[in-house]
Amino acid sequence: MSYAFAPEASLDSLIDHVSGVIAGLEATPSLAPLAAPWHKLRKDLLAARQTRDETRWKLLGAQRKVAVSSVEWGVVVGDLSGRALLAAGKNVRKDPYASLFTPLRAAVLRTLGPVRAIAAAAVIAAKGAALAHPELVKCLAALKTATEALSAVEADRSAAQQASLVLDIARSAQVTALDKLTATTELGILTKFPGRSDLVRAALAPARSTPKSKPTAADPTTPPESET
């Protein structure tokens, strides 16, 4: 029969299923020993879910920090733009404004996203150093500080994203482990109760399972067509 979960099955659905299997096996005293590895799997899945949640919360927090830092970075860029324009006599074609904000104006820079904004800030900083305009020293220093802050939180966000992807790979491996344990337990049930596919189904079938031999979902309370 060998019921199998889809590779993309969530940890929550796996935990629900494993908990049900444990109860099903322990409902029959002679099958209770078969529940031991299921208890271990449940413990591992619960730990994996906690790790998943902590990783997700860390990613969400990092994303929010990037959002806030991006806004702060945009304010600093806007301030630098305004002061550069004043220093240029409000003429966008004159320095220091022209060198710093051609071709990208402050309004555009604020829409680039953190990665491109950080790269753009490096260019602006280099141009600002070359101009050495005394009225822009403080603004350029503020831009450096804001960019460093944005770079730090963006690095944290990227690391959290990578950690999330790694956990997704681990979850797929846990699905495989569940499938293998299901096959082993099915054999154990049939060894104790030869021919009792109904008992296998009652103990092991997911709420909406797909036996490997069938393309459609099967209700665990309904026998497969071949057995009716």
GIJOSUL-V692830 format. One record per pair of residues at least 24 apart in sequence whose ideal C-beta (glycine too) atoms are under 10 Angstrom apart, sorted by sequence separation. I is the first residue (numbers start at 1). J is the second residue. D is the distance in Angstrom with one decimal. If there is no record, write none. Layout:
i={I:I}
j={J:J}
d={D:D}
//
This chain:
i={18:77:81:82:100:182:17:18:81:99:100:102:121:122:198:15:18:19:80:81:101:121:197:201:14:15:18:19:77:79:100:120:121:182:197:14:17:18:77:78:81:99:100:119:178:16:77:78:80:81:99:117:118:121:122:183:197:198:15:76:77:117:118:121:197:14:15:78:96:99:100:74:77:78:95:96:99:118:12:15:74:77:100:114:117:118:179:11:14:15:96:99:117:11:14:74:75:96:115:73:74:95:96:97:100:114:115:118:11:12:73:74:96:114:117:118:11:74:95:10:11:71:96:97:100:114:115:11:12:70:77:84:96:100:114:11:70:73:80:113:114:10:11:70:70:74:77:81:100:114:115:70:73:77:80:84:87:96:114:69:73:76:88:87:66:67:70:77:84:87:66:69:73:80:87:66:84:86:87:83:84:83:84:87:83:83:84:80:83:84:82:83:80:81:79:80:79:80:77:80:76:79:80:76:79:76:77:76:77:80:75:76:79:76:73:76:77:72:73:76:77:75:76:73:74:72:73:76:72:73:76:70:73:74:69:72:73:69:72:73:69:69:70:68:69:68:69:69:70:65:66:69:70:65:68:69:66:67:65:66:65:66:69:64:65:66:63:66:67:62:63:65:66:61:62:65:66:62:63:64:62:63:61:62:61:62:59:60:62:63:58:59:62:63:58:59:61:62:59:60:58:59:58:59:57:58:59:56:59:55:58:59:55:58:56:55:56:54:55:55:52:55:56:51:52:55:54:55:52:51:52:52:48:51:52:48:49:48:48:45:48:45:44:45:41:44:45:41:41:37:38:41:40:38:37:38:34:37:38:37:34:35:34:37:34:34:31:34:33:34:11:14:21:31:34:31:34:11:30:33:8:11:14:18:21:25:10:14:17:21:24:28:31:9:13:30:31:8:9:11:14:18:25:30:7:8:11:14:18:21:25:28:7:9:10:17:24:28:7:9:38:8:7:31:35:5:6:7:9:34:5:4:5:28:4:7:31:5:4:5:28:3:4:24:27:28:3:24:27:2:5:24:26:4:24:25:3:4:24:25:2:3:23:24:1:2:22:24:1:21:3:20:21:2:20:21:1:2:20:21:20:17:20:1:17:1:17:16:17:16:14:17:13:13:13:1:24:3:9:2:3:1:1:20:3:5:2:3:4:1:3:1:5:6:4:5:3:4:3:4:1:3:4:2:3:1:2:1:2:1:1:3:1:3:1:1}
j={42:101:105:106:124:206:42:43:106:124:125:127:146:147:223:41:44:45:106:107:127:147:223:227:41:42:45:46:104:106:127:147:148:209:224:42:45:46:105:106:109:127:128:147:206:45:106:107:109:110:128:146:147:150:151:212:226:227:45:106:107:147:148:151:227:45:46:109:127:130:131:106:109:110:127:128:131:150:45:48:107:110:133:147:150:151:212:45:48:49:130:133:151:46:49:109:110:131:150:109:110:131:132:133:136:150:151:154:48:49:110:111:133:151:154:155:49:112:133:49:50:110:135:136:139:153:154:51:52:110:117:124:136:140:154:52:111:114:121:154:155:52:53:112:113:117:120:124:143:157:158:114:117:121:124:128:131:140:158:114:118:121:133:133:113:114:117:124:131:134:114:117:121:128:135:115:133:135:136:133:135:135:136:139:136:138:139:136:139:140:139:140:138:139:138:139:139:140:139:142:139:142:143:140:143:141:142:142:143:146:142:143:146:144:142:145:146:142:143:146:147:146:147:145:146:145:146:149:146:147:150:146:149:150:146:149:150:147:150:151:148:149:150:149:150:150:151:152:153:149:150:153:154:150:153:154:152:153:152:153:153:154:157:153:154:155:153:156:157:153:154:156:157:153:154:157:158:155:156:157:156:157:156:157:157:158:156:157:159:160:156:157:160:161:157:158:160:161:159:160:159:160:160:161:160:161:162:160:163:160:163:164:161:164:163:163:164:163:164:165:163:166:167:163:164:167:167:168:167:167:168:170:167:170:171:170:171:171:173:171:174:174:174:177:174:177:178:177:178:177:178:181:181:181:181:182:181:184:185:185:184:185:185:188:186:187:185:188:188:189:167:171:178:188:191:189:192:170:189:192:168:171:174:178:181:185:171:175:178:182:185:189:192:171:175:192:193:171:172:174:177:181:188:193:171:172:175:178:182:185:189:192:172:174:175:182:189:193:173:175:204:175:175:199:203:174:175:176:178:203:175:175:176:199:176:179:203:178:178:179:202:178:179:199:202:203:179:200:203:179:182:201:203:182:202:203:182:183:203:204:182:183:203:204:182:183:203:205:183:203:186:203:204:186:204:205:186:187:205:206:206:204:207:189:205:190:206:206:207:207:206:209:206:207:208:197:220:200:206:200:201:200:201:220:204:206:204:205:206:204:206:205:209:210:209:210:209:210:210:211:209:211:212:211:212:211:212:212:213:213:214:218:218:220:224:227}
d={4.6:9.0:7.1:8.1:5.6:9.2:9.7:9.7:3.7:9.1:9.6:9.7:8.0:7.6:6.8:9.3:9.5:9.4:7.5:8.5:9.4:4.1:8.1:8.9:8.5:6.6:6.3:9.7:9.8:8.9:5.5:9.2:9.4:9.8:8.2:9.0:9.6:9.4:9.7:5.1:8.3:5.1:6.3:9.8:9.8:9.9:5.0:8.3:9.8:9.9:8.3:9.7:5.9:8.0:9.8:9.6:9.6:7.8:4.9:9.8:9.4:7.8:9.3:8.8:6.5:5.5:6.4:8.9:8.3:7.8:7.5:7.9:5.3:7.4:9.4:7.5:6.0:6.1:9.2:9.0:9.3:6.5:9.1:9.9:6.7:5.4:9.1:5.9:8.9:6.5:9.9:9.4:9.6:8.7:8.8:7.5:8.9:4.9:9.6:8.8:3.9:6.4:9.4:10.0:8.1:5.7:9.5:6.8:5.8:7.0:8.0:8.9:4.6:8.2:9.0:9.9:4.6:9.8:7.8:9.1:9.7:8.6:8.1:9.9:9.7:7.9:6.6:9.5:9.5:7.9:8.1:9.6:6.0:9.1:4.5:6.1:9.9:8.1:9.9:9.4:9.9:9.3:9.3:9.3:7.8:8.2:8.7:9.8:9.9:7.9:8.9:5.7:6.2:7.8:7.6:8.7:9.5:9.9:9.6:7.6:8.6:9.2:9.5:6.0:9.2:9.0:6.9:8.0:9.1:9.1:5.4:9.8:7.6:8.1:4.9:9.9:7.8:7.8:6.7:9.2:8.4:6.2:6.2:9.9:6.1:8.7:7.7:6.8:5.3:9.6:8.9:9.7:9.5:8.9:9.4:4.1:5.9:6.8:9.2:7.5:7.4:7.1:5.7:9.7:8.7:9.9:9.5:5.0:6.7:9.8:9.3:5.3:9.9:9.3:9.9:8.0:8.0:9.9:8.0:4.3:9.4:8.1:8.4:9.7:8.8:9.7:4.5:9.8:5.8:6.6:9.7:9.6:7.6:9.8:7.5:7.2:4.9:9.4:7.9:9.8:9.9:5.3:6.4:9.6:4.5:9.7:9.0:8.2:8.9:9.2:7.3:5.0:8.9:9.4:8.2:7.9:9.9:9.2:8.9:5.0:4.2:5.6:9.9:9.2:8.9:9.9:9.1:8.2:9.8:6.4:10.0:7.0:5.1:9.6:8.5:7.4:9.6:9.1:9.6:9.4:4.6:5.8:8.6:3.9:9.1:8.4:9.3:9.8:7.9:8.1:8.3:7.1:4.7:8.9:9.4:10.0:8.1:8.1:9.2:8.6:8.9:4.0:4.9:6.2:9.4:10.0:9.7:8.7:7.6:6.9:7.5:5.6:9.7:8.7:9.7:5.2:6.8:9.6:5.4:9.9:10.0:8.8:8.8:9.3:8.2:5.7:9.9:10.0:5.5:6.6:8.9:9.0:7.6:8.7:7.5:6.8:9.4:6.9:10.0:9.2:6.4:6.4:7.3:9.4:8.1:8.2:8.4:6.8:6.7:9.7:9.3:6.2:9.4:6.8:5.8:9.5:9.6:7.7:7.4:7.8:8.6:8.7:5.3:9.9:9.8:9.8:8.7:4.8:8.5:7.0:9.2:8.2:9.3:7.6:9.8:6.3:8.5:9.8:9.6:9.7:9.1:6.0:6.6:7.1:8.8:7.3:7.8:6.9:7.6:8.0:9.9:8.9:6.6:8.1:9.8:5.7:8.3:8.7:8.9:7.4:9.6:8.8:9.0:8.3:8.9:7.9:9.5:6.0:9.9:7.5:8.2:8.8:5.2:9.0:9.8:9.3:9.9:8.6:9.8:5.4:10.0:8.3:5.6:8.1:9.6:9.5:7.6:8.1:8.3:8.6:5.1:8.4:9.2:7.7:9.4:9.7:7.1:6.1:8.6:6.5:9.5:9.7:4.9:9.1:8.8:7.9:8.1:10.0:8.0:7.7:8.6:10.0:9.7:7.4:6.3:5.6:5.8:8.9:3.8:8.6:6.8:9.0:9.1:7.3:9.1:5.3:9.7:9.2:9.2:6.3:8.2:8.8:6.0:6.5:9.2:9.3:6.2:9.8:9.4:9.0:8.3:9.0:7.8:10.0:9.3:9.3:5.2:8.9:7.4:7.8:9.5:8.9:8.0:8.7:9.5:6.1:9.6:8.8:8.9:9.5:8.4:5.6:6.7:9.1:5.8:6.8:9.1:5.5:9.0:7.6:6.0:8.0:8.3:7.7:8.0:8.5:4.5:6.7:7.3:7.8:9.2:5.8:5.5:6.7:7.7:5.6:5.0:8.3:7.9:8.0:9.7:8.4:9.5:8.8:7.9:9.9}
//
